[in-house]
Amino acid sequence: MAGGTACMIAQAQAAIPDRLPAAPSSPRQAPKMGEAKAAPVNAPDNPHPEEIPEEIQVTVRRRSEPLQKTPVAVSVFTRAQADKLNAHDLSSMLAFVPSANFQTAASANDRVVFVRGMGTTSTSPGVEPSVSTVIDGVVLARAGEALSEMIDLDHIEVLRGPQGTLFGKNASAGAINITTAAPTESFHAYADAGYFSGDEYRLASGISGTLVPGRLTGNFGALISGFTGNVYNAALGKEVNGYQHRGFRSKLAWTPDDETTVTLGLDYIHANDPAVNGIFAATSRIAYPTGIVTPNPALAAALHAEGITPSNHNTTISNNNLTQSIDDNGGVSATVDRKLGGGYRLTSISAYRRWQNDQNQDYDQLSQPYRGLPQVYDQGRLAFWQASEELRIASPKGHVFDYVAGLYYLHTSNTDDYHRAVTALPGDANQSAVGDMHSSVAGNNYAIFGEGNLNFTRNFRAILGLRLLRDDLDFGFNRVSTLQGATLGIRPPLTTSGSTAHNGYGDRIGLQYDITPDVDAYFTYSHGYKGPSFNVFPNMQVTDTRALKPETNQSFEIGLKSQFWHRRLTLDFAGFIENFSNYQANLPQFVNGGFITTLINAGSVSTKGIEGDLTLRPIRYLTLNGNFAYTYATIDRFNCPPGAASSCNVDGKPLPFAPRWKFVLGADYDRPVSDRFSLDLNSIYTWQSQTQYSLAETPDTIQSAYGIWNMSVGLNDRPDRVRLTLVLRNALNTHYASYIKYGNEAGVTNFIARDFARYGGFELRKEF
């Protein structure tokens, strides 16, 4: 896992204005808290200078710069948008980013982010994600660390394409830069309360201000939220697929002198998610590429006995064991930012984070053993911690060569304990057994990096970036079982270990030209790198001890960013081609009658396409947004592993979680209705084409095209600084599966998101 993170926004967060700001309805041109508004332009065609949109600042190149001047394809999503959409975690936010997708799962350990169709699905602690996640300058080594609800969010930036030069080696497909609220000098406090159908609630509050005048500011935010669930477990007689969250986040900003700022960050969140391990959609399976349908009479009879009718609309399960994921996630960071002579700036980020994941899973997905369908119950505990240090220097802008450069070190430690119990009926081929597995994985990453602009003229520049890195990775594994032979999901005893080391690099070169002050064009070539990995999982064999080769990619991107009419119209386009070698991916397989996924170097894959973002303010108070992504992500050459249980004839087929088209269309109308009140009407529609969810390309793991329409109505009381927002999600009641996979023993199962069906509610916010 390599380092590299995004800078924190340099300015302190501004005090909340009397009039609560309204955000645009798509994640493209949203103003962020803490940014100054652009100076009014008093031109004849600008009758309302106070209505000029703010100039969006981003930190995608490790320091603050205008979004429209940044030679990177990026989407922005803000706290205000989160409130309007009841989207408070990463999975729900990414639904409104055309180039991004998300794989849900029963445990946070198995959830994955995809950008432009690229991502790494694996439960192995010996592999890193392809999309880097960064919170307040700290890169996270495991994707599951960032998937709980966010506290005191300011905004997120979704960077598309390789970002390895500045964000680390685990950003070969993209990066998600999360910024939380900074302390304010003036006093500010808020209280939020939200309630939605299904007994979903969210209570949050925060306070910010000066502790020592001129020297110390701080903030503190806390959260309690919960949701009963939208799936009924008949065996337990209760709703599941919900959550219970609680946590806090705090920052202290100390300025001992005019040149130095020290920011201490502390956060913790506890998440108890009674998730599901799949909802039966079918009892038969369809083979690829033959299309042969194989029914499973045993599963059909079992579900009939359980009173369950499998279908794509099914929301009932019957599990005698509660499937749940319990996560404790937190950390501390210290950021030292010091101004040096000549306009240089030195930044140090030291961080320690810890994540514990306890999971219980009803593997068999039934309430009792049936003939040929034994009971399997899993319990797992993951204990992970990481420590990192980043030191970088930023040169002043405006010189012939301006740059950001630095050093990075990351240490990770992961231990996993897994217990599996199998209870089979007498006479079944699978035998009753118990297996216990323990693994440990440790890694070190060292890197030197830099990226800068070589300014030929004020309007024409070259982009030059390089990251040199080294990975050291080792693991140990021990498995014991009550059987010397293999049964369902339990292989014979095994003790093994492995280690590997590798040197790698990432780079970026390109050209950027300011055609006019409001139109910029750029072209970049990037070499992405994701380090070697081990396929460490409970049912591994001796042959799995070999290290997977590093995943690399070559990326070409051309972009145009433009704004007109005093920023009332912005048009951005990006075209890209990315070719990946030694792609690390999970291949679904069956071992002794049980479903597993095996991490392999799948071969060569590619993704290419076009992305577009439009924001238009045609009249006062009205904002229109149109964002799209056309992504052609395919398997070019598949490496068939020995003993593969599924077909390897998948060349030319689509990659999982890569819909060909995805649109986000929104409208926001926000205007005063009196001297005291203003009304905000928001509508946003998302649509995506059919999506394959399995690398095995099975026909019954394809989600058909679907669209979701969301809307909200907000009433702002400006003098009392109160806002009431009424939210309606999935207004057309469109059912869809956020993930489809084969059942662990038989059949096909769906996973469903919070907005699987129509729901509504309100959010009330009071500012002080």
NORTA-V963158 format. One record per backbone hydrogen bond with DSSP energy under -0.5 kcal/mol. CO is the residue of the C=O (numbers start at 1). NH is the residue of the N-H. E is the energy in kcal/mol with one decimal. If there is no record, write none. Layout:
CO/NH/E ; CO/NH/E
//
This chain:
18/20/-0.7 ; 26/28/-1.7 ; 27/76/-1.8 ; 32/35/-1.6 ; 40/42/-0.6 ; 41/43/-1.7 ; 43/46/-2.1 ; 48/51/-2.2 ; 49/52/-1.4 ; 54/56/-0.7 ; 56/67/-3.1 ; 58/65/-2.0 ; 59/7/-0.7 ; 59/62/-1.6 ; 63/61/-0.6 ; 65/58/-2.8 ; 66/69/-1.5 ; 67/70/-1.4 ; 69/71/-0.5 ; 70/72/-1.8 ; 72/74/-0.6 ; 73/160/-2.6 ; 75/158/-3.0 ; 77/156/-2.8 ; 78/82/-1.9 ; 79/83/-2.2 ; 80/84/-1.7 ; 81/85/-1.5 ; 82/86/-0.8 ; 82/87/-2.0 ; 86/88/-0.6 ; 88/150/-2.5 ; 89/93/-2.0 ; 90/94/-2.3 ; 91/95/-0.5 ; 93/96/-1.9 ; 94/97/-1.6 ; 96/27/-0.8 ; 96/98/-0.5 ; 97/100/-1.8 ; 99/116/-3.0 ; 101/114/-3.0 ; 102/104/-0.6 ; 103/112/-1.5 ; 107/110/-2.0 ; 108/111/-0.9 ; 112/103/-2.9 ; 114/101/-2.4 ; 115/118/-1.9 ; 118/115/-2.3 ; 119/121/-0.6 ; 120/122/-0.7 ; 124/127/-1.0 ; 126/534/-1.4 ; 130/132/-0.6 ; 130/173/-2.7 ; 130/174/-0.9 ; 132/176/-3.0 ; 133/140/-2.7 ; 134/136/-0.5 ; 134/178/-3.5 ; 135/138/-1.9 ; 137/139/-0.6 ; 138/135/-2.4 ; 140/133/-0.6 ; 142/145/-1.4 ; 143/146/-1.6 ; 144/147/-0.9 ; 152/181/-2.9 ; 154/79/-1.7 ; 155/179/-2.7 ; 156/77/-2.2 ; 157/159/-0.7 ; 157/177/-2.9 ; 158/75/-1.9 ; 159/175/-1.8 ; 163/166/-0.6 ; 163/167/-2.5 ; 164/168/-1.2 ; 168/171/-1.1 ; 171/163/-2.6 ; 173/161/-1.5 ; 174/132/-2.1 ; 175/159/-3.2 ; 175/177/-0.5 ; 176/134/-2.9 ; 176/178/-0.7 ; 177/157/-2.4 ; 178/136/-2.8 ; 179/154/-2.3 ; 179/155/-2.0 ; 183/13/-0.7 ; 185/210/-0.9 ; 188/208/-2.8 ; 189/768/-3.1 ; 190/206/-2.0 ; 191/766/-2.4 ; 192/204/-1.9 ; 193/764/-3.3 ; 194/202/-2.1 ; 195/762/-2.5 ; 196/200/-2.0 ; 198/228/-1.1 ; 198/229/-0.6 ; 200/196/-3.0 ; 201/226/-2.2 ; 202/194/-2.3 ; 203/224/-2.6 ; 204/192/-3.9 ; 205/222/-2.6 ; 206/190/-2.2 ; 207/220/-2.2 ; 208/188/-2.7 ; 209/218/-2.4 ; 212/215/-2.7 ; 212/216/-2.6 ; 215/255/-3.1 ; 216/211/-3.0 ; 216/212/-2.1 ; 217/253/-2.9 ; 218/209/-2.1 ; 219/251/-1.5 ; 220/207/-2.2 ; 221/249/-2.4 ; 222/205/-1.8 ; 223/247/-2.0 ; 224/203/-3.2 ; 225/245/-2.8 ; 226/201/-2.7 ; 227/243/-1.8 ; 231/233/-0.5 ; 231/240/-3.5 ; 232/234/-0.9 ; 232/317/-2.8 ; 233/237/-1.7 ; 233/238/-1.5 ; 238/233/-3.0 ; 240/230/-0.7 ; 240/231/-1.7 ; 243/227/-2.6 ; 244/272/-2.9 ; 245/225/-2.6 ; 246/270/-3.3 ; 247/223/-2.4 ; 248/268/-2.3 ; 249/221/-2.8 ; 250/266/-2.6 ; 251/219/-2.4 ; 252/254/-0.6 ; 252/264/-2.8 ; 253/217/-2.3 ; 254/256/-0.6 ; 254/262/-3.2 ; 257/260/-0.8 ; 259/339/-2.9 ; 260/257/-0.7 ; 261/263/-0.5 ; 261/337/-3.0 ; 262/254/-3.4 ; 262/264/-0.5 ; 263/265/-0.5 ; 263/335/-2.9 ; 264/252/-2.2 ; 265/333/-2.2 ; 266/250/-2.8 ; 267/331/-2.0 ; 268/248/-2.5 ; 269/329/-2.5 ; 270/246/-1.9 ; 271/273/-0.6 ; 271/327/-3.1 ; 272/244/-1.2 ; 272/274/-0.7 ; 273/275/-2.2 ; 273/325/-2.4 ; 274/241/-3.9 ; 274/242/-0.8 ; 279/750/-2.9 ; 280/311/-1.1 ; 282/748/-2.5 ; 283/747/-0.5 ; 285/287/-0.6 ; 285/294/-3.2 ; 287/291/-2.0 ; 292/287/-2.7 ; 292/294/-0.5 ; 293/295/-0.6 ; 294/285/-1.8 ; 296/300/-2.4 ; 297/301/-2.6 ; 298/302/-2.1 ; 299/303/-2.9 ; 300/304/-1.9 ; 301/305/-2.2 ; 302/306/-1.7 ; 303/307/-0.7 ; 303/308/-2.9 ; 304/307/-0.8 ; 308/310/-0.7 ; 311/314/-1.1 ; 315/232/-2.5 ; 317/234/-3.0 ; 321/323/-0.6 ; 322/324/-0.5 ; 324/360/-2.3 ; 325/273/-3.0 ; 325/327/-0.5 ; 326/358/-3.0 ; 327/271/-2.9 ; 328/356/-2.4 ; 329/269/-2.5 ; 330/354/-2.7 ; 331/267/-2.0 ; 332/352/-2.4 ; 333/265/-2.7 ; 334/336/-0.5 ; 334/350/-2.5 ; 335/263/-3.1 ; 335/337/-0.5 ; 336/348/-2.4 ; 337/261/-2.6 ; 338/346/-3.0 ; 340/343/-1.0 ; 341/344/-0.9 ; 344/340/-3.5 ; 345/394/-2.8 ; 346/338/-3.0 ; 347/392/-2.8 ; 348/336/-2.7 ; 349/390/-2.0 ; 350/334/-2.7 ; 351/388/-2.4 ; 352/332/-2.4 ; 353/386/-2.4 ; 354/330/-2.1 ; 355/384/-2.9 ; 356/328/-2.4 ; 357/382/-3.1 ; 358/326/-3.3 ; 359/380/-2.7 ; 360/324/-2.0 ; 361/363/-1.5 ; 361/378/-2.5 ; 362/365/-0.6 ; 366/320/-1.0 ; 370/373/-2.6 ; 373/370/-2.2 ; 375/423/-3.0 ; 376/363/-1.0 ; 376/364/-1.2 ; 377/421/-2.2 ; 378/361/-2.3 ; 379/419/-3.2 ; 380/359/-2.5 ; 381/417/-2.3 ; 382/357/-2.2 ; 383/415/-2.3 ; 384/355/-3.0 ; 385/413/-2.3 ; 386/353/-2.5 ; 387/411/-2.7 ; 388/351/-2.3 ; 389/409/-2.1 ; 390/349/-2.6 ; 391/407/-2.8 ; 392/347/-2.8 ; 393/405/-2.4 ; 394/345/-2.2 ; 396/399/-0.6 ; 400/455/-3.2 ; 402/453/-2.8 ; 403/395/-2.7 ; 404/451/-2.6 ; 405/393/-3.1 ; 406/449/-2.5 ; 407/391/-2.3 ; 408/447/-2.3 ; 409/389/-2.3 ; 410/445/-2.4 ; 411/387/-2.2 ; 412/443/-2.0 ; 413/385/-2.2 ; 414/441/-3.0 ; 415/383/-2.6 ; 416/439/-2.4 ; 417/381/-2.5 ; 418/437/-3.0 ; 419/379/-2.4 ; 420/435/-2.8 ; 421/377/-2.2 ; 422/424/-0.5 ; 422/433/-1.6 ; 423/375/-2.7 ; 425/428/-2.2 ; 433/422/-3.2 ; 434/482/-1.9 ; 435/420/-2.8 ; 436/480/-2.6 ; 437/418/-2.8 ; 438/478/-2.6 ; 439/416/-2.6 ; 440/476/-2.2 ; 441/414/-2.7 ; 442/474/-2.2 ; 443/412/-2.4 ; 444/472/-2.4 ; 445/410/-2.1 ; 446/470/-2.2 ; 447/408/-2.4 ; 448/468/-2.6 ; 449/406/-2.7 ; 450/466/-2.7 ; 451/404/-2.3 ; 452/464/-2.4 ; 453/402/-1.8 ; 453/455/-0.8 ; 454/456/-0.9 ; 454/462/-2.5 ; 459/514/-3.1 ; 460/456/-1.3 ; 460/457/-2.2 ; 461/512/-2.5 ; 462/454/-2.7 ; 462/464/-0.5 ; 463/510/-1.8 ; 464/452/-2.6 ; 465/508/-2.2 ; 466/450/-1.8 ; 467/506/-2.0 ; 468/448/-2.3 ; 469/504/-2.4 ; 470/446/-2.0 ; 471/502/-2.2 ; 472/444/-2.4 ; 473/500/-2.8 ; 474/442/-2.3 ; 475/498/-2.0 ; 476/440/-2.2 ; 477/496/-2.3 ; 478/438/-2.7 ; 479/494/-1.8 ; 480/436/-2.7 ; 487/490/-1.8 ; 490/487/-2.5 ; 494/479/-3.0 ; 496/477/-2.6 ; 498/475/-2.7 ; 500/473/-2.8 ; 502/471/-3.0 ; 504/469/-2.3 ; 506/467/-2.7 ; 507/527/-2.2 ; 508/465/-2.6 ; 509/525/-3.4 ; 510/463/-2.8 ; 511/523/-2.5 ; 512/461/-2.3 ; 513/515/-1.2 ; 513/521/-2.5 ; 516/519/-1.1 ; 518/563/-2.1 ; 519/515/-1.1 ; 519/516/-1.7 ; 520/561/-3.1 ; 521/513/-2.9 ; 522/559/-2.6 ; 523/511/-2.4 ; 524/557/-2.5 ; 525/509/-2.6 ; 526/528/-0.6 ; 526/555/-3.0 ; 527/507/-1.4 ; 528/553/-1.9 ; 530/551/-2.3 ; 533/548/-3.3 ; 534/536/-1.5 ; 535/537/-0.8 ; 536/125/-0.5 ; 537/540/-2.1 ; 541/544/-1.6 ; 542/545/-1.6 ; 543/546/-0.7 ; 544/535/-0.7 ; 548/533/-1.0 ; 551/530/-2.8 ; 552/581/-3.0 ; 553/528/-2.6 ; 554/579/-2.6 ; 555/526/-2.6 ; 556/577/-2.3 ; 557/524/-2.7 ; 558/575/-3.0 ; 559/522/-2.3 ; 560/573/-2.6 ; 561/520/-3.4 ; 562/571/-2.2 ; 564/568/-0.8 ; 564/569/-1.9 ; 565/568/-1.3 ; 568/617/-2.1 ; 569/564/-3.0 ; 570/615/-2.0 ; 571/562/-1.7 ; 572/613/-2.6 ; 573/560/-2.6 ; 574/611/-2.9 ; 575/558/-2.6 ; 576/609/-2.1 ; 577/556/-2.8 ; 578/607/-2.5 ; 579/554/-2.3 ; 580/605/-1.5 ; 581/552/-1.7 ; 583/585/-0.6 ; 583/602/-3.3 ; 585/600/-2.8 ; 586/588/-0.6 ; 587/598/-2.4 ; 589/596/-3.3 ; 591/489/-0.9 ; 591/594/-1.7 ; 594/591/-3.0 ; 596/589/-3.2 ; 598/587/-2.8 ; 600/585/-2.3 ; 600/602/-1.2 ; 602/639/-2.6 ; 603/583/-2.6 ; 604/636/-1.9 ; 604/637/-2.3 ; 605/580/-3.2 ; 606/634/-2.4 ; 607/578/-2.9 ; 608/632/-3.5 ; 609/576/-2.2 ; 610/630/-3.1 ; 611/574/-2.3 ; 612/628/-2.5 ; 613/572/-2.6 ; 614/626/-2.3 ; 615/570/-2.4 ; 616/624/-3.4 ; 619/622/-1.5 ; 621/670/-2.4 ; 623/668/-2.7 ; 624/616/-2.9 ; 625/666/-2.4 ; 626/614/-1.7 ; 627/664/-2.7 ; 628/612/-2.1 ; 629/631/-0.6 ; 629/662/-1.4 ; 630/610/-1.4 ; 631/633/-0.8 ; 632/608/-1.0 ; 632/634/-0.6 ; 633/655/-2.1 ; 634/606/-2.3 ; 634/636/-0.7 ; 635/652/-4.4 ; 637/604/-2.2 ; 638/640/-0.8 ; 639/641/-0.6 ; 641/644/-1.4 ; 648/650/-2.0 ; 650/653/-2.2 ; 653/635/-2.6 ; 655/658/-0.7 ; 660/631/-2.4 ; 661/689/-2.2 ; 662/629/-1.9 ; 663/687/-2.0 ; 664/627/-2.6 ; 665/685/-3.4 ; 666/625/-2.8 ; 667/683/-2.6 ; 668/623/-2.6 ; 668/670/-0.5 ; 669/681/-3.2 ; 671/679/-2.8 ; 676/718/-2.3 ; 677/673/-2.5 ; 677/674/-1.6 ; 678/716/-2.7 ; 679/671/-2.2 ; 680/682/-0.5 ; 680/714/-3.2 ; 681/669/-3.0 ; 682/712/-2.5 ; 683/667/-2.7 ; 684/710/-3.1 ; 685/665/-2.9 ; 686/708/-2.8 ; 687/663/-3.1 ; 688/706/-1.9 ; 690/660/-0.6 ; 691/703/-3.0 ; 692/657/-2.3 ; 694/697/-1.4 ; 698/701/-1.5 ; 699/702/-0.8 ; 701/693/-2.2 ; 702/704/-0.5 ; 703/691/-2.5 ; 706/688/-2.2 ; 708/686/-2.8 ; 708/710/-0.5 ; 709/731/-3.2 ; 710/684/-2.8 ; 711/728/-2.9 ; 712/682/-2.8 ; 713/726/-3.2 ; 714/680/-3.0 ; 715/724/-2.4 ; 716/678/-1.7 ; 716/718/-0.8 ; 717/721/-1.0 ; 717/722/-1.8 ; 721/767/-2.9 ; 722/717/-3.5 ; 723/765/-2.7 ; 724/715/-2.9 ; 725/727/-0.5 ; 725/763/-2.4 ; 726/713/-2.3 ; 727/761/-2.1 ; 728/711/-2.5 ; 729/759/-1.9 ; 730/733/-2.2 ; 733/735/-0.6 ; 739/751/-2.4 ; 741/749/-3.4 ; 744/595/-2.3 ; 747/743/-2.6 ; 748/281/-3.2 ; 748/282/-1.5 ; 749/741/-2.4 ; 750/279/-2.2 ; 751/738/-1.9 ; 751/739/-1.1 ; 753/756/-1.5 ; 754/757/-0.5 ; 759/729/-2.9 ; 760/197/-2.9 ; 761/727/-2.6 ; 762/195/-2.1 ; 763/725/-3.0 ; 764/193/-2.2 ; 765/723/-2.6 ; 766/191/-1.8
//
